[in-house]
């Protein structure tokens, strides 16, 4: 049940449940919301920078006003500066003439500067004072407790009787009796049972900020399917990268005698350190391959991968869908390299078995970095996502799929959900994915039955039609004039909408009018203040005269 501590201490009754995501680590008032250090400057607002979507990369425009440009990720270097989320990523702006622009560092984990405002030019000289202020800023934005302290707190927490087990919903923290007074004006859950502790994803608020976390959790259907599939394939260890729901399902069954699968969770959400030991959870940023626990956490992960000579282990990852695929692929390859250390010489190209769960429209990007991967037709659904639900039809079906480097015929999909085995393609496909005799493949990507276009020589979506002007298949209602890849505003290639020169000219033209309006408001404000001051002075004089007359 949901109770307010104030209701318990002062008998004021129940308060409304506080809702909404909290920042990772230092959450809520009690945990100490972080403040910007005096040495950390706030860069100007980003204009002209466009990234791949929500949930990951912090691409930033610099103090100079950008022109028509695009961003390119260069990766991380040994001397990269750090923000509270680990080493920053190096980006470069390329102009319309394909000339390389100035390079800069930006946060790897946060897309919005409201979440992390780190920015630094690559060639910028940073003073000792600013470096010291940045280090202080990073320290202040670390979690209130270390992982070891959270483990000790958990041990003390489970010894308490159920009536004294409380969880602060505002700070997202397990509370010991000595901390009740400090959290007296917060909402909390009481009577925390062993079932709650085994399912922390049910206890914690999902961090659904699309620009930072995008923490959508597997539905029980998908989670159970994944676990059963892993067991049937013979895997005994699962490296769960950003999949807390799968990890907790494995942990909850670990006490069963017949169950022999173990899991190690790598996640940027430090709140899970309250429920798992250092051998079960590592605080990890999948966009820059950064272990917040340092060398000890890195070694924990390496040992987990190298057990039994690296056999019967698989990596299952569910990254934020807006994350840059380049950064994710780089981190996953480094995890594979850690696993490959146990292999014999001559197997340098061997890949660790992997399930990468991502939307189907990223297939070409994933294959650019992992050519051995193939996409399965299984539709992954989520509990706390409005659209990615099982059972919907047409375009409303979940677009999330499983990409894997395992042999497709090994992945058995549930026939009771309509999946069937295609003997020609040698893999399981959805009911709507019909085999095309011309393409000699089951071509559908979104679960609907696609149709073959003779002119395009490929299968296309059922809602597309061949346009003779564009010489390709596209939507029936489209503009042939803007079919060329480029800006959505002017239609020209070489830049994106947010960096369109037309918009820049429009903003420049509006600036004089904006300044005039500001001056007008300022004059009106000054005039109002003056009139008020004069009225107050006249009123004061009249009061003085009236007092003199009375005396």
N, C-alpha and C positions, 0 to 999 in steps of 0.2 A: 504494500500500500504506500501511497505518497503522503508524507507528513511534513509539516513545518516544525522546526525545532522551537521556533517562537511559540507555536501552538502548544508544544509540550511544556515549555518553561513558564509561559504566562497565561496558558489556557485561553488563547484568543481564537481558537478554532482553526480550520484548515485554510491554507492559502492556495492560490492558483499555482499549477505546475509551471515552472519556468521551462521554456522551450527554446530550441535553437542550438546550433553547433558551437563548440567552444574551441579556442585555439589549442594546438598540440602543446603539451607540456604545461606551461604556466597558464593554467586556465582559471578564469574567475577571479574574484576579488581576493579571496584568501590565498590563492597560489601566487598572487603578485603579478598583475599585468605589466608587461615590459614597457619601458619608456625609451625614447630615442636619446642616445648619448649626446653630450654637447659637441663632441667631435664628429658626429655623423651628420653630414649634410643631406638634405632631401633633394634629390634631383628634380628637375622640372617635369611636368606631366608628359607622358609619352604621346607623341603624335607621329604618325607615319610608320609605326612599327606594327607588323602583323605577324601572328604566329599560327601554329597549326590548330589551336583550339584550346578548350578549357582544361585546367587541371595540372599544368606542369610548368613549362618553360617560362622563365621571366626574361623576355626579350625587351630591351630597353632602348629608347632613343636618348641621345645625350643632350647636353646643354645647348649644343648648336641645333638650329632648326633644320630638320632633315628635308631633303628634296625627294623626288621619286626614287624609291629604293626598295630593296628586299633584304631579308635577314638570312644569314647562313651560319650554321653552328660549326665551330672549329674544334669543339671538345674541351677537355681539361688539360692543363699543363702542370708540371711539378711545382711551379712557383705561383700557382693561382691563388688570389686572395680568398679569404673565407668570410662567410656570413653565418648567421646562426644555423643554417641548413647545410653547412659543410663547404667544400671548395666551390667557387663560382665557375660557371661555364663561360667559355670565350666565344663571342659572336663577332660577326663582321657585317657591315652594311655594304651592299653592292648597289651601285647607282644604275640608272637606266642604260648607260653606255657600257655596262659590264665592267666598269672600273671598280676595283676593290676600295672600299672606304675605310674609315677608321675602325679599329678593333676595340671592343669593350667587353668587360666582365659584367655578368648579371646573375642573379640568384637562380639556382638550378631547380628549386622546388616550387617557387611561387610565381604565378603569372602576373598577379596584380601587385603593384607597388604598395598598396595599402596593407598587404600581408608581409612583404619584405621589400624594403626600399633600397637594397644594395645596388650600387652602380659604380663602376670605375673604368676609365679608359685604360687600355693596355699600356700605353706609353706615359701614363700620368705619374708624376712624382708625388708620392704620399709622404707627408712630414711625419716625424716621430710622434708628435703630439696627436695627430689624427690616427696613427696606427694604434697608439695606446688607448685612445678613446674607442676605436673600433673593437679592440680586444675586450674592453670593459663592457661594451654594448653586447657583444656575443655572449659573454659570461652571464649578463643579466637576463638574457633571453633563453637560458637553459632551464630544464625542468627543476622544480623545487627539490626533488629527491633524486638521488642516483638509483640505478637499477638495483644495486646491492641493498640500499636502504629500503626500496620498495619490497624486495624479497623478504627482508627481516620484518617489515611491517605486516606483510601477508601472513607470515608464520604466527605473529601475535594475534592477528585478526581472526584466524580460523580457530584459535583456542577459546575465543569468546563465546558465550552462549548466544543463541540465535536472537534473543531479545536485545542484545547489546551490539549487534552487527548493523552498522549504518553506513550508507553510501551517499555522499553529497552530490546531488545532481547538478548543482551550479558549478562546482569545482571538478566534477567527475573524478572523485577521489574516495577511496575507502577510508573510513574514519575510525580512529581509536578513541576510547572514552575520554582521554585527556584532551582531545581536539574538539569536543562537542561545543564547548563555549566559544571557541574561535569561529565556528561556523553557525552560530546560534540564529542568525537571520537568513539562513539559506534553506532551500528546499532539499529534502533528503528522503531516501528510501530506508525503511527499517525492516527488521526480520530477514536479513539477507541469508538465503539458504545455500547449501552446497551446490544446488542446481544453478543458482545465479552465478556462483564463482566458476563453474565449469563452462558457462556460456557468457563470457564478458561482452560479446558483441550485442547480446540482448540487453545488457545492463548499461552500456555506454551509448551516448548519443552519436549517431553516424555523423562524420564531418563531411557534409554534403556540399561545401563550397566548391563549385565547379572549377574555379580558377586556382584552387590550391590543392584540395584533397580528393574531391569526387569519390567519397567513400561509400560506394554502393555494394551491398552484401548479397552473396549468393542466396537464392531461395533454397529451401530444403530439398526440392526436387533436383536441382542442378548439383547441389553439394553432395547429396547421396549418390547420384549417378557418377560423379567424378571419383568419389571414394571407392565405389564398387568396381569401377573401371580400372583404377590403379591396383586394387587387390587382384583382380582377374589377370592383369598383365604381369603380375609377379613382383611388383615393386614393394620394398620394405621400408624405404626412407623417402620422405617428401620434403623438398625444400620449398616452403610456401612463401613466395615473394608477393606481398600485398594481398594475401588471401586469408584473412583472419577467421572467416567462418569455416573454411575447410580445415584449418589448423585446430580449431577448438573441437570440431567433430572428431578428429583423430585423437586428440588428447582425452576427450570424454570416454572413448572406448579403450583407452590404453590399459585400464585395469582388468579388462576381460582376458581370460587365459588364452583363448583361441586367436585373439587379435594381436598381430605382431608388427604393425606399421607404426613408425615414429615420424614426427614432424618437427622441423625447425622453422619458426616464423621470422621473416625479415620484413619489417614494416617501419614506416616513418612515424606512425602513431605511437608515441611513447606511453600512452595510457595503458597499453597492454603489458607493460613491465610490472604493473601491480599484481598481475595474475600468473605470470610465468617466470620461471627461473632463468638464469643466464644461459643455461643449456637448451632452453626451449624458445627463447625470444632474443633477437638482436635488433637494436634500434638502427635502421638502415635507410638510406636515401637511394632509391633505384635510379635516379637521374644522373648521379655523379659517382655511383659505386662507393659511397662514403659510409663507413661504420662509425657511428657516434661513440661507441664504446672503445674505440682505438684498436690496438693490436690484439688485445685479449678477445674482443668480439670477432675480429677477423680470423683468429686462430680457431675459435669455436666453430665458425662456419666451415673452415677448411677441414677440420677433423671430421665434422659431420659428413662432408662430401666424400672423404677419403676412406671411410669405414668399409670393411669388406672389399678392399682394393677398388673402391669406387663403383662396385656393382650394385644392381637393384636400387638405384637412387634416381629420382626424377625431379625436375624443377617445374612447379606450377605457378604461374604468375598471372595476375589480373591488374595491369597498370591503369592509371587514369587515362581515359580515352583521348584526352586533349594533349597528352604528353608527346614530345617530339620523339618520333620513332628512332632517329639517329642516336639520341642520348640513351634511350632504353636498350637498344641493340648493343651499344658499347658496354653498358653495365652487364648485360646478360652474357656477353662474350667473355668478360673478365671472370664472371662466376664459373663459366665453362672451363676457363683456363685453370682455375683453382682445382676443379675436379680432374682435369687432364694431367695434373702433376702425378697422379697415381698410375697413369697408364705407361705402358712400355714404350720405348723409343720406336719411332716409325708410325705412331698413331697420332701425329700432331693435328690432323684434320678431323679426328673423331669428335663427335658432338655428344654432350650429355643429353639424355632423353629430356624432352621439354614439352609442356603444354603452355602456349601463350594464348590467353583469352582476350580477344580484341574484336572490334566490329569488322565485318567482311569487307567494307570499302577501303580498309587499310591493307588489303592483301598484297597489292603490288609493292607497297613500301616495305612490308615485312620480307617479301621474297627478294628484295634488293640486298638485304643484309643476311638473310638465311635462305639461300636458294633451295636447300633440301627440304624446306617446310612445305606442307600441304594443308589446305583448309578443310575441316570436317563440316558436315551439314548440321550438326547438333546445335540447337538454339539455347543459349545460356540465358537464364532469367534471374531477376533480382527482386528481393523483398521490398526494398525502399525506393524503387524507381517506378515512376508513373507509366512509362512506356514499355520498358523491357520486361514484359510479362509473358508467361506461357499461355497458350490457348488462343491467342489472337490470330486473325487471318489477314491476308492481303499485305498491304504495306505496313500494317500495325504490328507485324511480327517482330520479335526481338532480332536486331541485326548482329548480335554478339555471337561469335563463333570460336571454335578451338583450332588453333594453328599448332601443328606438331611436326617433329622430324621422325616420328615413328612410321612404320609401314601402314598406310591407310586401311588395309584389310584387317589389321589387328584391332582397330577401333570398332567395337560392336556397339551399335546404337539401339535403343529400345524399340522393338517392333510394335509394342502396344501403343506407342505414340505416333505410329505411321511411318517410321523409318524402314527402309527395305534395302536389301543388298543387290547392287548392280553387278552382274557377272562380267560385263564387259569392262567397266571401270575398276572393278575389284575393290569396291568400297561401299559403305552404307550411305544412302542419300535420303532426302526427305521425300514425302509422298508427292509433292508438286514438282520435284526435280526430275523431269522426264529425259531419257537418253536421246540425244540428237544423232541421227544416223549420218548426217553430213559432217558435223564436227567430230563425230565419234567420241562424244564425251557427254556427261551429265553437266550441263552448263549453268544452271540456275545458281545464283548466289544468295538471293533474298527469300527463298522458300516458295516463290511463285513459279509457274510454268513459263519459261521464256520461249520466244519464237525465233526461228532462223530467218535472217535477211540474206537473200541471195546476192544483192549488190554489195553489202558490207562484208559478206563471207564469214559471218559469225552470228551467234545468237544474241538477242537483245531483250530488254525488258518488254513485257506485254503492252505497256502503255506508250512505247516508242514507235515512231513511224519514220520511214526513210524520206529525207528531204533532198530533192534533186539540186536545190541551190547550195545547200551545205555539203552535199555529197556524203552524208552520213545519217545514221538514225538518231533521232532526238525526240523530244516531246512535240506533240502536234501543235500546241500553241507556243511558239518561240519566235524570237527575232533573228532572222537570218543575218542581219547586219552586225550582230554582236556575237557571232559564233566563234570568232577568233579568241584564243585564250589571252586574257589580259584584264584590264580594269573594268569593273562593272559600271563605272560612271561614264567614262569617255570611250571605252571599248578598245583603247590602244594597249599594245603589249609592252612589257618591260616594267610595269609597276602595278601595285594593288590599289584597291579603292581608297584605303586610308591615306595613301601617299599620292593621290591624284593631284596634279598641278591645278586642275580646275577648282578643286576644293580649296587649295592654298590661295589661289587668286581671290576666291570668294571670301575667304577669311580675311585676307589683306584689305579687300574693299570694304568690309564691314567694320574694320578697326577704327577708322575716323568717326563713324557714326556711334560706335560704342563709347569712344572717348568723350564725344559730345554729350551723350546721355549721362555718363558718369559725372561730368562737370556740372550738368544741369541739376542732377540729384544732389551734388555737393552744395551748390548754391542755394537750392531750396532748403536743404538741411540747415545750412548756416543762417538763412533768413528766418527759419522757424525758431532756431535757438535764440537769435537776437530779439525777435518779437516776444518770446517767452521771458527773456531776461528783462526787457523793458517793462512788460506788464508786472513782473514780480517786483521790480524797483518802485514802480508807481504805487502798487498795492502796499509795499512796505512803508513808503512815505505817508500814505493815507493813515495807516495804523498808528504811526508815530504822532501825527497831528491829532488824531482822535484821543490818544492817551493824554496829550498835553491839555486838550480842552477839558477832559474829565477832571484832571488834577487842578 
